[in-house]
Amino acid sequence: MKEIYKDRIIEFSSNKSNSVRADIEDSFNPKNVNKNNNKFDVLITTDVLAEGINLHRSNVIINYDLPWNPTRIMQRVGRINRVGTKFDKIYVYNFFPTAQSNKQMKMEDRIIEKLQAFHETLGEDIKYLSEDENATPKGLFKHLTENENDNDNSNPELEYLQLIRDIRDNNTDLFEKIKRLPKKAKSSKSSNVKSNCTLTFIQKGSLQAFYISNGKETINVPFIKAVELLKCTKLEKRLMIGKDYYNQLNENVKSFNEFLRKDYIASSQTEDILLRGNQKKIHVYLKALLSSNKFTDTEEKQINTLIQQIELGAIPPKTIKNMLASTEKVENEIDAYNKILRVVPKTYLQINNKISKLEDINAKVILSSYLRNEVK
């Protein structure tokens, strides 16, 4: 490939320096476009760049290997499939096992089944591998219960998502109890954390994230990591909330608001740790429509209103789903616009004067868990 791309190709792994990483960001992160340091067109990397770096100046990703854990695939694609991309389409190419190998390992089927669990439970509906990502609950259950040596006997993501589905479908009393929990609900449990800390789930409009703080350091944690920290059995004992809980809680809220101020409001771009699933997808679609010069001022205003309503969390999931469905098999931008408006109630085409922008909404603490380092 060097013969073709000359100096415009770079490879990166964990043994590379931070200066190389910085050059990669300058070449592939749209936020660094003004640095005029665009050196590369092709990046070959391990999963070391699968998190924490934006690469959406590109719109093509090639997965040479397919990991058993579907989260890693989602993380990779998430580097280029981000709000703010200038591309109308994102291309994902995958090297699958040969037919003979797949017959022995069933690798392709297993990964697609796992990805489908994310789609159905979290509303994440981007197809990462193929048009065949439509596994049934029966197929998922079969994979969870069968005992095959596929190097993935314990998949916490899939197990957790299946648990949510089981509660929703088979334990309605518990499901209703969870739904009735008041905001700012808190509890405490033992954990293998290094020091006592507080994990908080915070929401602002449709934007949401998990933060954890020990009072000295506060960081954002991904969904699956937060789930692992929250997980407990029915026999788990509730411990006393520590005196430092409220200080840590305030640090979490402070960091969440600071993130919004710096990375969301300042740039007017929603990072994918905030908007998820169908909300994110229709948000990207509407942003893409705005790049067209075929709309009147009134039509552009209505598209912007819908974008704001999504960010404010005002549009219900069912309407979001209908909006996405209406965009299938459209002929052009105007056709897409008209079909979307047909399924959106008029009430969502007007912004409430009292709450007209994201900054006017207060961040809400949904729940917190105080984690004590008392594991014996």
N, C-alpha and C positions, 0 to 999 in steps of 0.2 A: 504493500500500500504506500510505502515511502516513495516508490518510484512514480506513483500517480500524484500523490498529494504534497510531495516534497516536504517543506518545513511547515505546512499547514495541518499536520497531523501530530497528535500528542497522546502519550499513554500515561496513566496515573494509577498508582497503588499506594499502599500504606507506607512504603519506604521513600516516597517522594517528599520534597521539601515544601514548606508553606508558600515559598515564592512561586513555585510551579502551580500550586493550587490557586494562588491569586491571579496568575496569568490566565488560567482556565476560566475563572469567574469573569475576568475582563472580556473574554472572548464569547462566553455563552450566557452570561447574566445580563438581561436588558437594562438593569439598574446601573450597570457599569459602562454603558455604551458611550457616554461622554468622556471616558478616560482615553479614548482613541488608542486602545491597546489590544486591538482585535488581531490575534496572532494565529488562531487555529479554526479550522472548519470541521475537523473530525477528532473525536475524543474516544479513546479506548480505555476503559476503567473497570476496576472491580467494584464491589458493593460499598467500598469506602466512601464513594460519592453519592450513595443512594439516599442519604439524608442530609439536610442542612445546607444544601447548595442548590441554587436555581440555575437551570440550563435551558430556559425556554426561548433563547434566541434560535434554538434548533427545534425541529418538529419531527425528527425521525429517531427512533431508538431500536436497536437490534439486540435482542436477548440471545446470546450465543449459548448460554446454559439456562435451564429452567429449574430453579430451586424448588425443593419440596414445599417450602413454606411460602404460600401465596402473598404474604405481607411484603416479602422482598420484591416481588414483581410489581406490586402496587407502588412501593416506594420508588422503584426505578422509573416507572412511567410518570410518577408524580413530579419528577424533576423537570420534565418538559411540558406536561399537560397541566399548565397553571394559568390562572386568570392573569391577563396582561399579555398573553402571547399574541403576536400579530398574525398568526397562521389560522386559517379556517379549518384545517384538518391536521390531526396528529397521526403519524404512521408508526405502528408498532409491529415489528417483524420478529418472529421467534423461530429458532432452530429446534424442531421437535425430534424425539428419538426416532430411529428407523421403525418401520412397521413390526419387524421381528423383535426388536428390543422392547417396544411398547407392549407387545403381546405378553411378554414375560413380566414387566414391571407395572403396567397399567398407569404409567406416570402421567401421561396427558389427561386421562380421565380423572385421576385423583386431584390434580391441580385445578381442573375446571370445576369439579364438585366443590372444592374448598372455596374457590372464588365466588361461586354461586351463593354460598352461605353469607358472604359479605353483602352481595347484591340484595338478597331477600331481607336480611335483618337490618342492615344499616342504610338501605336505599342507595348504595353505591352501584351505579348501573353502567359504568363504562366497561366495555368488553376488552379485556387485556390480551386474551389469547386467540379466541376464535368466535365465530357466530354460534358455536355450540354451547356457550355458557348458559345453560338452561336446565341444570340438574334438578331433579325433583326431590322433595323431602325424603321420599323413600330411598333414593339413591344416596343421599347424605347419611341417613340413618344406617344404611347397610355398610357404608365405609367406616362409620364411627364404631360399629359393633363388631366388624370382622377383625380377625386377628391375623394380619399379614405382615411379614417382615419387609416393610417398605421404607425403613430408615426414618420413619416419622410416627412412631407409636404414640407419641404424646404431642398433640398440637393444641396449645392453650387457646389460640384464637378461635379455632373451629369448635372446641369444647365449650368455650364461653358463649359463642353465638348460638349454639345448640341449646344451651341452658336457658337463654332468654326466650327462645322459641317454645321450649317445653313449659316454662312458667306461663307464658301468654296463652298457650293452647290447652294446658292441662291443670293449671292451678290458678283459676280465676280469682279466688279470694286473695291470694298473695299478690297477684297482679294489681287488683284494685287497691290493696293496702299500699303498694308502692306508689300508685298514681296519686293517692291522697296524702302522701308525705308532704309536710309543709316546706316552703322554701327555707333555706339556711339550715336544713336538717344536719345534725352532726352526731358523730359517734367516735369511739376510740377502740383500738385493738392493738395487740402485739404484732410486731413486724420485724423483719431482718434488716431494717434500716440502720445506718451507722449511728444516728442520733435522733432524738425525738423530733418529729416534724409533722406538718399538716398538709394534706393533699386536698385541693379545693377544685370543684367543678364550677366554672363561672360562665355566665351567658349575657350577651348584650344584643338584643334583637335576635337575629338568626345566627349570630356569631358566637362561638363557644370554644372553650379550651380548658385543659387541666393544668394547674400550677401546683408546685410543691415547694415548701419553704421550711428551713430549720432555724430561721431567724437571722442567719448570717448570709445564706445563699438561697436565692429563689430562681427556679427554672421552670420552663414549660416542659411537660412530659406528654408523649404521644398517647393516644387512646389505649392501645394494648398494654403499655407499661402501667398506666393508671389502673386498668382492670386487674392486673396482676397484684398490685398493691392493695386494692380494695377487697380482693377475693377472700372469702372465709367460709367455714362450714356452719351448719346449723347449731353446732355445739360451741361455737366461738364465744368466749366471754367478753362482755363489754367492760372496758376499763375506764378509769376516771380520766376526764379531760385534763390535760396539764395546764398550769398557770400561763405558759407561754403560747397557748393556743391562739388567743385573740391577736397577739402580735404577729404570729405567723400567718394567720388568716388575712390580716391587713396587708402584709407583704405580698401575698398572692394576688389580692385585688389590685394593689398598686402596680405590680408588674404587668398584670393583664391590661390595665388601662394605659400603661406606658407603651406596651406593645401596639395597642390600637392607635395611639397618638402618633407614634413614630412610623410604624410600618403599614398601617391601614389608612388612617385619615390623611396623613401627609402625602401618601402616594396615590390614594384613591384606588388601590388595588387590593383585592381580597386574597390573602394567602390561603392555601388549601387546608391549613390546620383549623380554619374557622368555618368557611362554607363547605358543606359536604354533600355528597350524593346528588340527588336531583336538584337541590337548590344551587349547588355549584355549577352543574351542567347547564341549566337554563340561564344562569347569570352570565356564563361565558358566551352562550348563544346570543343573548340580547346585546352584550358588549360588541360582539362581532357584527350584528346588524347595524349598530351605530356607525361602523366604519364605512357603510355604504353612503353614496351621495344621492341616492334616489328618493329619500324621504323628505317630506315637507317639514317645516318648523314644528307644526302641530304634532306630526307623527313622531318626530324625534323627541319631543317633550313627553309623549305618552310612553315611549320606550324607556326614557330616563326615569319616569315615574315608576314603572314596573321594576326597574333595577333597584331603585330606592326602597320600594316595598319589600323586595326580597331581602335586602340587607337589614331592613327593620324587623324582619320576621313576621310581617303582617299577612303574607299569603299562605294559606293552609297547604299542607302536603298534597292533598288530593288535587287542588287546583294546579299546583306546580307540576304534578304528574300529567295532568291533562294538557298543560302548556307544552310539555316535552313531546307528548304523543302527537300533538297537532303539527309539529315541525317535520314529521316523517313524510317523505315523498313530496316536498314542496318544490315548486318550479323555479322560484326566484325569491329575492329578499322581500318584495312587496307581498307576494303570496304567503310567505312565512309570517309576516307582520299581521296580515288580515286573519289568518287562521288562528294565531295566538290570541288576538283580541276577541274572537268569537267564543273562546272558552273561558275568558277572564271576566268575572263579574265587574260591573262598572264601578262598584265601590272601591276596587283596588286601583282604579285609574285616577284616584284623587288622594293626595297626601293630606293627612290630618294636620291642620294648622298648628296644633299644640305640639305635635311631634313630627317635624318635617325633615329631620336628618338624624343620622346615627349618633352624632355627638349629644343630641338631646335626650337620649335614652340612658338611664342609669344601669350600670353593670349589676347583674343579679347573681348572688351566690346561691347555687342550687343545692349543693351538699358539700360536706367536708368530712374528712376522716383524720383523726389525730392518731399518728402511728408511733407507738412506743417501742424502743429497742429492747424488748424484754423477752426475746425468743431464747429459750433454754435449750 
